């Protein structure tokens, strides 16, 4: 994983890292930034034109124009920056086109996906979260900036990472008889989280929902309920929960 700014053309950096073909490009929305710039600049000009030479009004108008300039600068930087998804990884570039981060799926240790619920006065807002934890300890937060098409971006990253990690967790399950996903441990017999346990034969429903992974075993309340943000690689967990690996028998 490369986190230092790379001034080479991003295509060259991607080719050297073996990222493969581009499958998507994602930018953060700048509509609000453009609106703020236009409104601030317009208000500043109106105040200057109506100031009649009054020092206080002129100062306010100039300050608003400076703020509009800063907002325009921020909008330009955001418009030029983007994240590229490739077959084998992802990279980001800044407004100058320089590579600011790059990682392959093989660099990823874990990925966590959940929905953050923000309670407002009379409603609530759901914000999709995705954190990619690399083997070198770096954490890539795919919720920042708030990319357009974020659900598509997150789904592709989670699927790609799961494809790489599934063989690793399958091997762990075959070697040790268990696969650990943070607070949850899977075995061939069932699912455990702390003191709670659900046998595979008793499980009637599994639900990932938006904020929690829940496992029912016939009761009205789930036997196991764990926050998704605390569970690494939930997609791999669900696969092994549906299909526990069995060691191949040696051929006679």
C-alpha positions, 0 to 999 in steps of 0.5 A: 500500500502506498500512501505518499503522494506519487507524482507519476500519471496515475495510469502508470502507478496503477499498472506498476501495482497490477491494479488491472482495468478500471471498473469505476470512478467516483467523485464527491458531490460539489453542488453544495460547494458551488451554491455556497460560492455563488451565494456568498460572492453574490451577497458580497457584491450586493453589499459592496455596490450598496455600501455608498462608501461606508467602511463597515459595509465595504469590509463585510463585502470584502470578507464575503468575497474572500470567503467565496474565493475560499469556497471556490478553491475548496470546490475546485480541489474536490472536483479534481479529486476522485477514487478509481476502482480497478479489478485488483484494487483502488487508488485516489488522486488529488486535484493535480492528478497525483496519486494520494493512496493506492492498495490492492485487494491482497493488501487488505486485512479486513473490511467493515461495512455498516450503516450509521443512524443519525437521530435528528429532531423529527427524523433520522438519517442513515449513512453508509460506512465502510472501513478498509483495514490494510495489513500495514495498519492503515485504515481507508475510510470509504465514507470520506469523502461522501462519494457519489454512488457510494453504495455501488463503490462499497458493494464492489470493494466488499465483494472483491475483498471477500473473494480474497479473504474467503480462502484464508478463512476457509483454511483457518476453519479447516486447520482449527475447526473454527473461524473467528470474526471479531466477537463472533466465532463460527464452528461446524456446530454453531455460532458463538458470541460471548456467552451466547450460542446458537447451534446450526441445527437450531438456527431459523433466521440470520439477518444482517440488517443495517446496524446489527448481525442477528441470529434467531433460533426459534425465539422471538428475540435473536439469540445473538445480536452484534453490531456490524461495525464490530464484525470484520468481513461480514460477507465472508462470515455469512458465506461460511455460516451458509456453507461450512467447509469440509475437508476433502477425503483422500482418494483411495 
